[in-house]
Each structure stands twice: as structure tokens, then as C-alpha cells.
Amino acid sequence: MEPEAAQSTHHPFYRLRFSKRPVAMVVCAVSLLCLVATSCGDPDNTSVVDETERLPGGDTTNKLLLGVNAFIRPVSNLLEENEAAFYTGNSFFNQAWVEAPSSTTKRDGLGPFFNARACSACHPRDGRGEPPSEPDEPFLGLLLRLSVPGEGPNGAPKPHPVYGDQFHQSAILGVPAEGTPIVEYEELPGQFDDGEAYSLLKPTYRIDDLNYGPLGADTMMSPRVGPQVIGMGLLEAIPESRLRALADPEDGDGDGVSGRMNMVWDTTAGTLRPGRFGWKGDATSVRMQVAGAFAGDIGITSDLSPDLLCGEGQDECVEATSGGDPEIEQRLFDFVVLYTALVAVPVRRGWQDPDVLVGKALFSQIGCASCHVPRHETGEHEFVEVSHQIIWPYTDLLLHDMGDGLSDGRPVFLANGNEWRTPPLWG
């Protein structure tokens, strides 16, 4: 087949540029626009200093390293018995995987298709990835999800028959890569009520040089930027009862804000459970998130994701040498799960500053705290370090309708194209 370019698709990851002075903004959901719901709030109550806010991760909070190293520390209350496992998991998170066969048998099996060679490529120093700023920049820290109309197994998005549920721009030797993703930006000028000018850079995504045939006009495509990897065990330890209490899908309390859980298939439990991780709340646990990232991003199979990700007509992928069955053994996989769950949240800076407290009051008054719920208390968890902690992640882990302007048009389990999970704001 002749390679083709996929149809261009607009998506809601806007960049914001100001023409004059810096402007403080709240980052709401997936946009760099602040979309706020009208809500009542008492500035006096929200500006009160709460001593627990200094330690947003409770006893787990990292108080030692800040700056560029703020996200690389283990939880401060790490048990001695988990220390070796944490640093082994750190190694397998940060070091590159290689093609099989290799003398490095514990770390071979890369691909056949992949987006990155290591977890840290999309989460540098456990921080956020970054989308390309120019059309010719490689996609590293950003990937494209794919699906076609209909439902896959257990209500999941239906994968593209050839390209699967994630597009891969890289492949091992002897396997043609799937194609070349491209992003271009359209400048959208505007101004605030006080006359200050700004411009939005609206991205358009397409895929050139497709090596396995056209995507098809009905293919849905959505970008995903790698989020920061901190406090994930704490978020997992928030009781399900708390999420259910926060959920208000029909806006029953009349505050203008509705939120609902995304019920997602959990392979480990064999049932649907609330989604907590991912831009659409499409992973129920740290374990499921890690398994999905190994399979989709690096091409590494595990007990939870044992299948090679080869589509129809991708014969070279099927014939490629495997790094084992599975390619990451369970013991090492468990170490990466422990590491991912126990990366610490950094201590708050400026939390008592008067200007910060004014911002805190305004944040609540204009309605941001209705979705970015500041405070939670964790329950029991397999890692006792994150159990029974007072935490300040600023999220409700629920889905919210962000409007047509931020829609990607791609449903994920219960989440429709307009709905996105509230991302935590800590760190």
C-alpha cells in the first residue's frame, strides 16, 4: 500500500502566550485556559492557614530536595523493607530497554513498536512530558491514542484493526515504524476584559508516511502528555466511598458542577472499578497504569498485558524476536509498581504567603475547588506508607464535561469526548 497522511485532527492541548506582563492562572483540566464554574465560596474561610497544607503528602512528603530534583525522592516514611525494592524499581523506570536477544536479559524485549525506550523518557525526573513546539520535533513525552467507533472488550475503546489503540512512531531494527506524527499550531489572538492581549496556539495533529495503510476517516485520535509521577499511591489510597460521595453526575446539589466516576475494567479484580489515573480516568490502579505503559509505550509484555501489540498486516511485528514470556518478570514488575506508588510529593513553598492565601481564597470563590478538591484522607493500602494520611492533591479524580472546545471526540469507557479527569495540582 502507498503510505498516506492521516486526516488532520484538532485537539484541546492549547499553549498560551501573553504579549505583556505575566498573568497568574489556574490550570483547569487539560487546557491551559482557566475554565471555571460559577460557585459560591467564602474567601475568609479559605484563606485560613491550615498547618497540614505544608505537607501535601502527609508523612510521605519530600522535605529534602526541591527544584529540578523535587520529584525524584521516595516517600519520607519509606519502610526499610521496601527500600531495596524502591531503588530497583527506580532503575527499571529510568534505564533504557534494549532489543532482544541481548546479553542484558532482564532488560531486553523492546518493541517491536514503541514510543520510548524508558519510562523516564516520557516522565523526566518523574515530572511531566512536553509536547513538540515545532512540526519537525519528535514526539517524546506525548503520544496519540487511537480507536474506531464501537466498543472493545469490557466496554473499552475499540482499537484500530491495524494500528491498535496507540500510534507508534518507533520500531526495532527490521520492523517498519507505523509512521510520523506531526503537530502544527494555529495562532488564535484574543484579549482579556482589561484589554491585555494574549494568543492561544491551537494544535492540529496528523500522521504522515503511514507504512501499514490509511487510518480511515472514522478513526478517532487523541493526544496524551505524560503527567508527573508523584503521589500515585496516595491517590490510589483515597477510599472509593470518598469518590462516590464527591460524585454528582446530575448536579443534584445545584452548584453548577457535575462530576462522575469513570468505571473501568480492572484485569486484576476481574470487574469494573473507578478509574483514577490517566487523562480520562482510564486506569483503576497504579498496577494497571504501569502494565499499560509498559505494553503501549515501550512494547514490553507483562502478566497483566501479555499480548504482543501487532495489528492486521503487521507481519514483521509478529515475527520479531521476543524478550521472554512475559518480557518483564513479575518480581521486577512489582518493583516498578512499588516505585511508581511511592514517589513522594514535595513540600509546599510559600504556603503561608499572604498573596498565596489571597489566591487560595479566589481559587475557591470562583469555583475551581469544586473539581480540584483540595483535601482528602487516605484509607488502608497495600503499602502502609500511604495509609491514613491527610493529603492535599487538589483533585476529585472524577470526570467533568469541559465543553466542545476541549473535546477530543473519543470516548473511553464511560467518558465521552468532552469529559476529562480532574488532574491533581500538587507539586
Secondary structure in CASP SS format (residue, H / E / C, confidence):
PFRMAT SS
TARGET T0000
AUTHOR 0000-0000-0000
METHOD secondary structure of the structure
MODEL  1
M C 1.00
E C 1.00
P C 1.00
E C 1.00
A C 1.00
A C 1.00
Q C 1.00
S C 1.00
T E 1.00
H E 1.00
H C 1.00
P C 1.00
F C 1.00
Y C 1.00
R E 1.00
L E 1.00
R E 1.00
F E 1.00
S C 1.00
K C 1.00
R C 1.00
P C 1.00
V C 1.00
A C 1.00
M C 1.00
V C 1.00
V C 1.00
C C 1.00
A C 1.00
V C 1.00
S C 1.00
L C 1.00
L C 1.00
C C 1.00
L C 1.00
V C 1.00
A C 1.00
T C 1.00
S C 1.00
C C 1.00
G C 1.00
D C 1.00
P H 1.00
D H 1.00
N H 1.00
T H 1.00
S C 1.00
V C 1.00
V C 1.00
D C 1.00
E H 1.00
T H 1.00
E H 1.00
R H 1.00
L C 1.00
P C 1.00
G C 1.00
G H 1.00
D H 1.00
T H 1.00
T C 1.00
N E 1.00
K C 1.00
L C 1.00
L C 1.00
L C 1.00
G H 1.00
V H 1.00
N H 1.00
A C 1.00
F C 1.00
I C 1.00
R C 1.00
P E 1.00
V C 1.00
S C 1.00
N C 1.00
L C 1.00
L C 1.00
E H 1.00
E H 1.00
N H 1.00
E H 1.00
A H 1.00
A H 1.00
F H 1.00
Y H 1.00
T H 1.00
G H 1.00
N H 1.00
S H 1.00
F H 1.00
F H 1.00
N H 1.00
Q C 1.00
A C 1.00
W C 1.00
V E 1.00
E C 1.00
A C 1.00
P C 1.00
S C 1.00
S C 1.00
T C 1.00
T H 1.00
K H 1.00
R H 1.00
D E 1.00
G C 1.00
L C 1.00
G C 1.00
P C 1.00
F E 1.00
F E 1.00
N C 1.00
A C 1.00
R C 1.00
A C 1.00
C H 1.00
S H 1.00
A H 1.00
C H 1.00
H C 1.00
P H 1.00
R H 1.00
D H 1.00
G C 1.00
R C 1.00
G C 1.00
E C 1.00
P C 1.00
P C 1.00
S C 1.00
E C 1.00
P C 1.00
D C 1.00
E C 1.00
P C 1.00
F C 1.00
L C 1.00
G C 1.00
L E 1.00
L E 1.00
L E 1.00
R E 1.00
L E 1.00
S E 1.00
V E 1.00
P E 1.00
G E 1.00
E E 1.00
G C 1.00
P H 1.00
N H 1.00
G H 1.00
A C 1.00
P E 1.00
K E 1.00
P C 1.00
H E 1.00
P C 1.00
V C 1.00
Y C 1.00
G E 1.00
D C 1.00
Q E 1.00
F C 1.00
H C 1.00
Q C 1.00
S E 1.00
A E 1.00
I C 1.00
L C 1.00
G C 1.00
V C 1.00
P C 1.00
A C 1.00
E C 1.00
G C 1.00
T E 1.00
P E 1.00
I E 1.00
V E 1.00
E E 1.00
Y E 1.00
E E 1.00
E E 1.00
L E 1.00
P E 1.00
G E 1.00
Q E 1.00
F C 1.00
D C 1.00
D C 1.00
G C 1.00
E C 1.00
A E 1.00
Y E 1.00
S E 1.00
L E 1.00
L E 1.00
K E 1.00
P E 1.00
T E 1.00
Y E 1.00
R E 1.00
I E 1.00
D E 1.00
D C 1.00
L C 1.00
N C 1.00
Y C 1.00
G C 1.00
P C 1.00
L C 1.00
G C 1.00
A C 1.00
D C 1.00
T C 1.00
M E 1.00
M E 1.00
S E 1.00
P E 1.00
R E 1.00
V E 1.00
G C 1.00
P C 1.00
Q C 1.00
V C 1.00
I C 1.00
G C 1.00
M H 1.00
G H 1.00
L H 1.00
L H 1.00
E H 1.00
A C 1.00
I C 1.00
P C 1.00
E H 1.00
S H 1.00
R H 1.00
L H 1.00
R H 1.00
A H 1.00
L H 1.00
A C 1.00
D C 1.00
P C 1.00
E C 1.00
D C 1.00
G C 1.00
D C 1.00
G C 1.00
D C 1.00
G C 1.00
V C 1.00
S C 1.00
G C 1.00
R E 1.00
M C 1.00
N C 1.00
M E 1.00
V E 1.00
W E 1.00
D E 1.00
T C 1.00
T C 1.00
A C 1.00
G C 1.00
T E 1.00
L E 1.00
R E 1.00
P E 1.00
G C 1.00
R C 1.00
F E 1.00
G C 1.00
W C 1.00
K C 1.00
G C 1.00
D C 1.00
A E 1.00
T C 1.00
S C 1.00
V H 1.00
R H 1.00
M H 1.00
Q H 1.00
V H 1.00
A H 1.00
G H 1.00
A H 1.00
F H 1.00
A H 1.00
G H 1.00
D H 1.00
I H 1.00
G C 1.00
I C 1.00
T C 1.00
S C 1.00
D C 1.00
L C 1.00
S C 1.00
P C 1.00
D C 1.00
L C 1.00
L C 1.00
C C 1.00
G C 1.00
E C 1.00
G C 1.00
Q C 1.00
D H 1.00
E H 1.00
C H 1.00
V H 1.00
E H 1.00
A C 1.00
T C 1.00
S C 1.00
G C 1.00
G C 1.00
D C 1.00
P C 1.00
E C 1.00
I C 1.00
E C 1.00
Q H 1.00
R H 1.00
L H 1.00
F H 1.00
D H 1.00
F H 1.00
V H 1.00
V H 1.00
L H 1.00
Y H 1.00
T H 1.00
A H 1.00
L C 1.00
V E 1.00
A C 1.00
V C 1.00
P E 1.00
V C 1.00
R C 1.00
R C 1.00
G C 1.00
W C 1.00
Q C 1.00
D C 1.00
P H 1.00
D H 1.00
V H 1.00
L H 1.00
V H 1.00
G H 1.00
K H 1.00
A H 1.00
L H 1.00
F H 1.00
S H 1.00
Q H 1.00
I C 1.00
G C 1.00
C H 1.00
A H 1.00
S H 1.00
C C 1.00
H C 1.00
V C 1.00
P C 1.00
R C 1.00
H E 1.00
E E 1.00
T C 1.00
G C 1.00
E C 1.00
H C 1.00
E C 1.00
F C 1.00
V H 1.00
E H 1.00
V H 1.00
S C 1.00
H C 1.00
Q C 1.00
I E 1.00
I E 1.00
W C 1.00
P C 1.00
Y C 1.00
T C 1.00
D C 1.00
L C 1.00
L C 1.00
L E 1.00
H E 1.00
D E 1.00
M C 1.00
G C 1.00
D H 1.00
G H 1.00
L H 1.00
S C 1.00
D C 1.00
G C 1.00
R C 1.00
P C 1.00
V E 1.00
F C 1.00
L C 1.00
A E 1.00
N C 1.00
G C 1.00
N C 1.00
E E 1.00
W E 1.00
R E 1.00
T C 1.00
P C 1.00
P C 1.00
L C 1.00
W C 1.00
G C 1.00
END
